[in-house]
Amino acid sequence: MFRTALALFVALSCCLVLVGIPPSVFRFEIAVAAPTPVPAQLSQDTRTYSVRGTVVNSVTGEGIRGALVQTRLGMQRALLTGPDGKFEFDNVPAGQEWFNVQKPGYFAPQQIAPSARQYMVTIGPDTPSITLKLVPEGLICGRISGDGGEPIESLQVHLLGERIEFGRKVRFEQGALPTNEDGEFRFANLLPGKYFLFFGPSEGEPFSAGASRQRAQGYGSIFYSSATDLASAATIDLTPGKHEEINVVLPLQPFYRISGTVTRPASVQNTNVMVLNATGQNINRGARVDANSGTFQTQGLPPGTYVIWGFSFDNKTQQSFSASAPVTLTSDVSDVHLTLVPNTNIPANVSIESTHGDTNQGGQGFVRFSSGLGQNPNLPAAYITLIPQDSAFTRMRLSSQPVKDDPSGSLVLRNVRSGTYTVEIGLPGHYYVASARSGFTDLLREPLTVAVGGAVQPMQIVLRDDFASLEGKVSIGASDSAFVIAIPEVASQKAQHMLITTDDARAIANVALNPQGVVTFHQLAPGSYKVLAVDRLDGFEYANPEVLQKYSSKIRDITLAPNQKGSVDLALMRFGD
């Protein structure tokens, strides 16, 4: 009976179709990364015990039927919870045991908030009944209809999300789907957070509203609720288990076309034209480009602001070409001219100043040499990534490549189109970026601007290994834990954080079990930092200076020189107070 139920559970789990959520979301763990030592009396105990518990809904407190509970260490067993969410394992050896719990439509608390506490059960004669919590999924659904009440079928709906990464607010596309024949849409398996909805435009060739109308009509693009841009869009706040219903009425609008010409190099045969909407997304209103004349015309588009982007690629030289033009559409536009120019190749020279000679051997001395992506096996790997700043939801990244047949390992960023970019430099753990420049631009503090058809000065990047270290001490109680955060003054560097906790408040992820409340950052780039201790990280935009300002009284400023060992005393801050 158990095997049949378990097989059915796994089969159903595999058949689920998620919108914008990776398959790994179904793995929920109740565990700790740094288990405490097993007491001596338990380690010598050869008896077995029963472990009872309940899996509950974190919002309602009700037991969850059919949740799969698995052990992780000694037993490697699994069972499904009963109608009231209860489970019981027999013949469990004394010691410590980890448990996994999962069920479609729910998340583990640690998937919701990194600071959520997880625990491991100590098995013995006094083991209490345990409670494992699962957080119910969020749901956004609704219906889109025309102003006459008719359902709008096959209208594209985009779900845009917002989250905090390394203390910075980032926005991303969670998923997209068309409405069904009843005009309905549904996004399930959503984590708690902030979301936006973006609708339209109508798919395919716009239709005519009637035989007497010359102008094609359709349904336009709009943010919820009735906003034309993201800044004015309404935020949908999903709490655990919340189901939000959004119903929208869209009026028919006249559709217009954009036409013009594309001038391309003689060596290029194929040219493409895309139309990007207000979120920087391709809306499948591409244009056919006449191979002989270079003329193009888009499909019908609703009124709004767009970017027309033309591009091509020379397979022989591996060179790409592009051009773009903004268009505000209130009527047919027929005078757009795109002249394709070569995209820019940006060379990068990466050098290392090692103050320890052979870093692996810990020797003394000073060595300076170049580094690339590992073409030279004696050099560490380094890579450079450009992140476009021209769209709130554009996640495209351009990464460096090694220069062909260059044994020194020089790098180049190929085919970079015009725009403004944040420069991100990835390195091995035993080096930091001491400086990064392109001409007069300090890439650690300023964005890189690439002009249309213009050359960019080579990047000169210097890495060093004379890290500073910082010891942070915070007074925490027996049941408290704290995240200690070191926020660099240099915006291009990511803040570092460590979680400190006592034995009575065990948690996972970079945990320092330290009743004295001390953590040490061993590898910090020399420079200025703001350091603070906070009880939780989820939702805390700590890399935003305006957010930090309200907590200024508990923030400590410190400047670290190369090889310096600094220390700072901190007061625990309750985020949200």
C-alpha positions in Angstrom: 0.0 0.0 0.0 2.8 2.4 1.0 4.8 1.7 -2.2 1.8 2.2 -4.4 1.0 5.5 -2.7 4.6 6.7 -2.9 4.8 5.8 -6.6 1.6 7.7 -7.3 3.0 10.7 -5.5 6.2 10.7 -7.4 4.3 10.3 -10.7 2.0 13.1 -10.0 4.9 15.3 -9.0 6.7 14.7 -12.3 3.6 15.5 -14.3 3.2 19.0 -12.8 3.7 21.9 -15.2 5.1 25.0 -13.5 5.0 28.5 -14.7 8.4 30.3 -14.3 9.5 28.0 -11.4 12.5 25.6 -11.9 11.9 21.9 -11.1 14.2 22.1 -8.1 11.5 24.0 -6.3 10.0 20.6 -5.2 13.0 19.7 -3.0 12.3 20.9 0.5 14.7 20.2 3.3 14.5 20.5 7.1 18.2 20.3 8.0 21.3 22.1 9.4 24.6 22.6 7.7 26.7 22.4 10.9 25.3 19.8 13.3 26.2 20.0 16.9 28.2 17.1 18.4 26.1 14.1 19.6 26.0 13.9 23.4 28.2 11.1 24.8 25.2 9.3 26.3 23.5 9.2 22.9 26.5 8.1 20.9 26.8 5.1 23.2 23.1 4.3 23.0 22.4 1.3 20.8 18.6 1.3 21.3 16.1 2.5 18.8 13.1 4.9 19.2 10.0 6.1 17.5 9.9 9.6 16.0 6.5 11.2 15.7 5.7 14.4 14.0 3.2 16.5 12.0 3.6 18.4 8.7 1.6 21.6 8.9 0.6 24.5 6.7 2.6 27.4 8.0 -0.3 29.9 7.5 -3.3 27.9 8.8 -1.5 25.5 11.2 -3.6 22.6 9.7 -2.0 19.3 9.1 -1.0 18.5 5.4 -2.2 15.2 4.1 0.0 13.3 1.7 3.3 15.1 2.3 6.4 13.0 1.6 8.7 12.8 4.6 12.1 11.3 4.1 15.0 10.7 6.4 18.5 11.7 5.3 21.2 10.0 7.3 21.0 6.5 8.9 17.6 5.1 7.9 17.0 6.4 4.3 13.3 5.8 4.6 10.2 7.6 3.4 6.5 7.8 4.1 3.4 9.9 3.4 1.6 11.8 6.1 -1.9 10.7 7.1 -5.1 12.7 6.8 -4.2 14.9 9.8 -0.6 15.4 8.6 0.9 13.1 11.1 3.8 10.6 10.5 5.8 8.2 12.6 9.1 6.4 12.0 9.8 3.3 14.0 13.1 1.8 15.0 15.1 5.0 14.6 18.7 4.7 16.0 19.8 7.1 18.7 21.7 10.1 17.4 20.9 12.9 15.1 18.7 12.6 12.0 17.9 15.0 9.1 14.5 15.1 7.5 13.2 16.2 4.1 9.6 17.1 3.5 7.9 18.0 0.3 4.5 18.3 -1.4 3.5 20.0 -4.6 2.0 23.4 -4.0 4.2 24.1 -1.0 7.7 25.4 -0.2 10.1 24.9 2.6 10.5 28.0 4.8 14.2 28.2 3.8 13.1 28.7 0.2 11.1 31.7 1.3 13.7 33.4 3.6 17.4 32.5 3.9 17.3 33.4 7.6 14.5 30.9 8.4 15.7 28.5 11.0 16.2 24.8 10.2 16.9 22.1 12.6 18.0 18.6 13.0 16.3 16.2 15.4 18.3 14.5 18.2 16.9 11.0 18.6 16.7 9.6 22.1 14.4 8.7 25.0 13.2 12.3 25.4 12.7 13.1 21.7 9.5 15.3 21.5 7.0 15.2 18.7 8.3 17.4 15.9 6.5 19.8 13.7 7.7 20.4 10.1 6.2 23.4 8.3 5.5 23.9 4.6 4.6 27.3 3.1 1.6 27.2 0.7 2.2 28.5 -2.8 0.9 31.9 -4.0 -1.4 32.2 -7.1 -2.2 35.0 -9.5 -5.0 34.4 -11.9 -7.7 36.3 -13.7 -9.6 37.0 -16.8 -9.1 39.5 -19.6 -12.1 40.7 -21.6 -12.9 43.3 -24.2 -14.9 46.4 -23.4 -18.0 44.5 -24.7 -17.5 41.7 -22.2 -16.2 39.2 -24.7 -13.2 37.1 -23.6 -9.8 37.9 -25.2 -8.1 34.7 -26.3 -4.4 34.2 -26.9 -3.4 37.5 -25.4 0.1 37.3 -24.0 0.4 37.9 -20.2 3.8 38.5 -18.6 4.4 38.0 -14.9 7.3 40.2 -13.7 8.9 39.6 -10.3 11.0 41.6 -7.9 13.5 40.3 -5.4 16.5 41.3 -3.4 19.9 39.9 -4.5 23.0 40.9 -2.4 21.1 43.8 -1.0 20.0 45.1 -4.4 16.5 45.2 -5.9 16.4 43.3 -9.2 13.4 42.7 -11.5 13.0 39.7 -13.8 10.4 38.0 -15.9 8.9 35.2 -13.9 6.9 33.7 -16.7 4.6 34.4 -19.7 1.6 32.6 -21.1 -1.4 33.3 -23.4 -4.9 33.5 -22.2 -7.2 30.6 -23.0 -10.4 30.6 -25.0 -12.3 32.1 -22.0 -9.7 34.9 -21.6 -8.3 33.3 -18.5 -4.7 33.1 -17.2 -3.1 31.5 -14.2 0.3 31.7 -12.6 0.8 29.1 -9.8 3.7 27.9 -7.6 4.6 31.5 -6.7 6.9 32.4 -3.8 5.9 35.3 -1.6 7.0 38.6 -3.0 6.2 41.6 -5.2 4.9 41.0 -8.7 3.8 43.1 -11.8 1.5 42.1 -14.7 2.0 43.2 -18.3 -0.6 42.4 -20.9 -0.6 42.3 -24.7 -0.5 43.3 -27.4 -2.7 41.1 -29.5 -0.9 38.1 -31.1 -0.6 37.6 -34.8 -1.8 40.0 -37.5 -4.3 42.5 -36.0 -7.8 42.1 -37.2 -10.3 44.6 -38.6 -13.1 45.7 -36.3 -15.6 45.8 -39.2 -16.0 46.0 -42.9 -16.6 49.7 -42.7 -13.3 50.4 -40.9 -10.1 50.8 -42.8 -7.8 50.9 -39.8 -6.9 47.6 -38.2 -7.7 47.3 -34.5 -6.6 45.2 -31.7 -5.7 45.1 -28.0 -2.7 47.1 -26.9 0.0 46.7 -24.2 -0.6 47.8 -20.7 0.7 47.2 -17.1 -1.7 46.4 -14.4 -3.5 48.5 -13.5 -4.0 50.7 -16.5 -0.4 51.9 -16.5 1.7 52.5 -19.6 5.1 52.2 -17.8 6.6 50.2 -15.0 7.0 53.3 -12.7 3.2 53.7 -12.7 2.3 50.0 -12.5 0.5 48.6 -9.5 2.4 46.1 -7.3 0.8 42.8 -6.5 2.0 41.8 -3.0 1.8 38.0 -2.5 2.0 36.7 1.1 2.3 32.9 1.7 -0.7 31.1 0.4 -2.4 34.2 -1.0 -4.5 33.8 -4.2 -4.9 37.1 -6.1 -7.5 37.5 -8.8 -6.9 40.1 -11.4 -9.7 40.9 -14.0 -8.9 43.4 -16.7 -11.0 45.1 -19.4 -9.1 46.2 -22.5 -10.6 48.4 -25.2 -10.0 48.0 -28.9 -7.3 50.4 -30.2 -6.2 51.4 -33.7 -3.0 49.6 -34.7 -0.3 51.3 -36.7 2.8 50.2 -38.7 6.4 51.2 -38.7 8.3 51.1 -41.9 11.7 52.2 -43.2 15.0 51.1 -44.6 18.0 49.2 -43.3 21.5 49.9 -44.7 23.9 47.1 -44.2 27.5 46.3 -45.1 28.0 44.7 -48.5 29.5 41.5 -46.9 26.3 40.9 -44.9 23.5 38.9 -46.6 20.8 38.5 -43.9 19.3 41.3 -41.9 16.6 41.1 -39.1 14.5 43.7 -37.5 12.9 43.3 -34.0 10.5 45.4 -32.1 11.1 45.9 -28.3 8.4 47.0 -26.0 8.4 49.2 -22.8 10.0 46.3 -20.8 12.8 45.7 -23.4 11.2 42.5 -24.6 10.8 41.3 -28.1 7.0 41.4 -28.8 7.1 39.2 -32.0 6.2 42.1 -34.3 9.3 41.6 -36.3 9.5 43.0 -39.9 10.4 41.4 -43.1 13.4 43.0 -44.7 13.6 43.1 -48.5 16.9 41.6 -49.5 17.4 43.9 -52.4 16.1 47.3 -51.3 16.5 46.9 -47.5 13.0 48.2 -46.9 11.0 46.8 -44.0 7.5 47.1 -42.5 6.3 45.8 -39.1 3.0 44.2 -38.3 0.4 46.4 -36.7 1.2 47.8 -33.3 -0.8 49.6 -30.7 0.1 53.2 -29.8 3.1 53.4 -27.4 6.9 53.7 -27.2 9.1 51.2 -28.9 12.7 50.5 -30.0 13.3 49.2 -33.5 16.4 47.1 -33.5 18.1 45.9 -36.7 21.0 43.4 -36.6 23.0 41.0 -38.7 26.0 38.7 -38.4 28.9 38.0 -40.8 29.7 34.3 -40.4 33.0 34.6 -42.1 34.5 37.3 -39.8 32.3 36.5 -36.8 31.5 40.2 -36.6 28.0 41.4 -35.7 26.3 44.6 -36.8 23.4 46.5 -35.2 21.5 49.8 -35.1 18.4 50.9 -33.1 16.0 53.8 -33.1 13.3 54.8 -30.6 9.8 55.3 -32.0 6.8 56.9 -30.4 3.8 55.5 -32.2 0.6 57.5 -32.5 0.1 57.0 -36.3 1.8 55.1 -39.1 5.6 55.9 -39.1 7.4 55.4 -42.4 10.7 57.2 -42.1 12.8 55.0 -39.8 16.3 54.5 -41.2 18.7 52.1 -39.6 22.4 52.1 -40.7 24.1 48.9 -39.3 27.5 49.5 -37.9 30.0 47.0 -36.5 29.5 46.2 -32.8 32.5 46.9 -30.6 35.2 44.5 -29.5 36.7 45.5 -26.2 40.1 44.0 -25.2 41.0 43.5 -21.6 44.4 43.2 -20.0 44.3 41.4 -16.6 47.4 41.5 -14.5 48.0 40.1 -11.0 50.2 41.6 -8.4 51.0 38.8 -6.0 52.5 39.9 -2.7 53.1 36.3 -1.6 55.1 35.0 -4.5 53.6 31.6 -5.1 50.2 32.0 -3.5 49.8 28.3 -3.1 53.1 27.9 -1.4 52.7 31.0 0.8 56.2 32.3 -0.2 57.3 35.9 0.0 58.3 38.4 -2.7 56.4 40.2 -5.5 55.3 38.8 -8.8 53.4 40.5 -11.6 51.9 38.6 -14.6 48.9 38.5 -16.9 45.9 36.3 -16.5 43.1 35.1 -18.7 40.5 32.3 -18.8 43.0 29.5 -18.0 44.7 29.1 -21.4 47.9 29.2 -19.5 47.6 26.4 -16.8 49.9 28.3 -14.4 47.5 31.3 -14.3 44.2 31.6 -12.4 40.9 32.1 -14.3 39.3 35.5 -14.5 36.3 36.6 -16.5 34.5 39.9 -17.2 30.7 40.3 -17.7 28.8 43.3 -19.0 25.3 43.8 -17.7 23.1 46.2 -19.8 21.4 49.0 -17.9 19.0 50.0 -20.6 16.0 47.9 -19.5 14.6 47.2 -16.0 14.0 43.5 -17.0 16.8 42.8 -19.5 18.9 40.0 -18.0 21.2 39.5 -21.0 24.8 39.4 -20.1 27.9 39.6 -22.4 30.9 37.6 -21.1 34.6 37.8 -22.1 36.4 35.2 -24.2 40.1 34.3 -24.4 42.0 35.8 -27.3 42.6 33.0 -29.8 46.2 31.8 -30.0 47.3 34.2 -27.3 49.3 32.2 -24.7 49.3 35.1 -22.2 45.5 34.6 -21.8 44.4 38.1 -22.8 40.6 38.6 -22.9 38.2 40.3 -25.2 34.5 41.1 -25.0 33.2 40.6 -28.5 30.4 42.3 -30.4 29.2 44.7 -27.7 26.4 46.9 -29.0 26.0 50.5 -28.0 24.7 51.1 -24.5 25.6 51.6 -20.9 26.8 48.6 -18.9 27.7 47.6 -15.4 31.1 45.8 -15.3 31.3 42.6 -13.2 34.6 40.9 -12.8 34.7 37.3 -11.6 37.9 35.9 -10.0 39.3 33.0 -8.1 38.8 33.4 -4.3 42.5 34.2 -3.6 42.5 37.5 -5.5 40.5 40.8 -5.4 40.1 43.6 -8.0 42.5 46.4 -6.9 41.6 48.6 -9.9 39.7 48.4 -13.2 39.8 51.2 -15.7 38.9 51.9 -19.4 40.6 55.1 -20.3 39.5 57.7 -17.7 36.5 55.5 -16.6 36.9 53.9 -13.2 34.9 50.7 -13.8 34.6 49.9 -10.1 32.6 53.1 -9.5 31.3 54.1 -12.9 29.3 52.4 -15.7 30.9 51.7 -19.1 29.4 53.6 -22.0 29.8 52.2 -25.5 29.0 54.7 -28.2 27.4 53.7 -31.6 30.2 52.5 -33.8 32.8 53.9 -31.4 36.0 52.3 -30.1 36.4 51.7 -26.4 39.7 52.0 -24.6 41.1 48.6 -23.5 40.2 47.6 -19.9 43.2 47.5 -17.6 42.4 45.3 -14.6 44.7 44.7 -11.7 44.2 41.9 -9.2 46.0 41.6 -5.8 46.1 39.0 -3.0 46.8 41.2 0.1 43.3 40.9 1.5 42.2 42.5 4.7 40.1 40.7 7.4 37.4 41.9 9.7 36.1 40.5 13.0 32.6 41.5 13.9 31.2 41.0 17.4 27.5 41.4 18.3 25.7 40.8 21.5 23.1 38.1 20.8 20.9 36.3 23.3 20.5 32.5 23.8 17.6 32.4 21.3 18.9 35.0 18.8 20.8 34.8 15.6 22.2 37.7 13.5 23.4 38.3 10.0 26.6 40.4 10.1 26.9 42.3 6.8 30.0 44.1 5.4 28.9 46.5 2.6 31.7 47.9 0.4 31.9 51.5 -0.6 32.6 50.3 -4.2 29.2 49.7 -5.7 30.5 47.1 -8.2 31.6 44.8 -5.3 29.0 42.6 -3.7 28.3 42.8 0.0 29.3 39.8 2.1 27.3 38.4 5.0 27.7 35.7 7.6 25.1 34.2 9.9 26.1 33.9 13.6 24.0 31.9 16.0 24.1 30.2 19.4 23.5 26.5 20.0 20.0 27.3 21.0 19.2 28.9 17.7 20.7 26.5 15.2 20.4 27.5 11.5 22.0 26.8 8.1 24.0 28.6 5.4 27.3 30.1 6.4 26.6 29.4 10.1 29.1 30.3 12.8 28.1 28.5 16.0 29.5 31.0 18.4 27.9 31.8 21.7 30.3 34.9 22.0 28.7 36.4 18.9 31.8 36.7 16.8 32.3 36.2 13.1 35.3 36.8 10.9 35.5 37.9 7.2 38.8 36.5 6.1 38.9 37.9 2.5 37.8 41.5 2.1 39.2 43.8 -0.5 41.0 46.7 1.2 38.7 49.8 1.3 35.8 51.4 3.2 32.9 49.4 4.5 29.6 49.9 6.4 29.1 47.0 8.8 25.9 46.1 10.7 24.2 43.2 12.3 20.5 42.4 11.5 18.2 39.7 12.7 17.1 38.8 9.1 18.0 39.5 5.5 14.7 38.7 3.6 13.4 41.9 2.1 16.3 44.0 3.3 17.6 46.2 0.5 20.8 46.9 2.4 22.8 48.0 -0.7 20.4 51.0 -1.1 21.9 54.0 0.7 18.4 55.5 1.2 17.3 52.3 3.0 20.4 52.2 5.1 20.0 55.8 6.2 17.2 55.0 8.7 19.5 52.6 10.5 22.5 54.9 10.5 22.8 54.9 14.3 23.6 51.1 14.4 26.0 51.1 11.3 29.7 51.2 11.9 32.1 52.6 9.3 35.5 51.1 8.9 38.4 51.5 6.4 40.7 48.5 6.0 44.3 48.7 4.6 45.9 45.8 2.8 46.7 42.9 5.2 45.0 44.8 8.0 43.0 42.8 10.6 40.1 45.1 11.7 37.5 44.6 14.4 34.1 46.2 15.1 31.5 45.9 17.9 27.9 45.9 16.7 24.4 46.3 18.1 21.8 43.9 16.8 19.3 45.7 14.6 15.7 44.4 14.3 14.9 44.8 10.6 11.6 46.6 10.2 11.6 48.2 13.6 
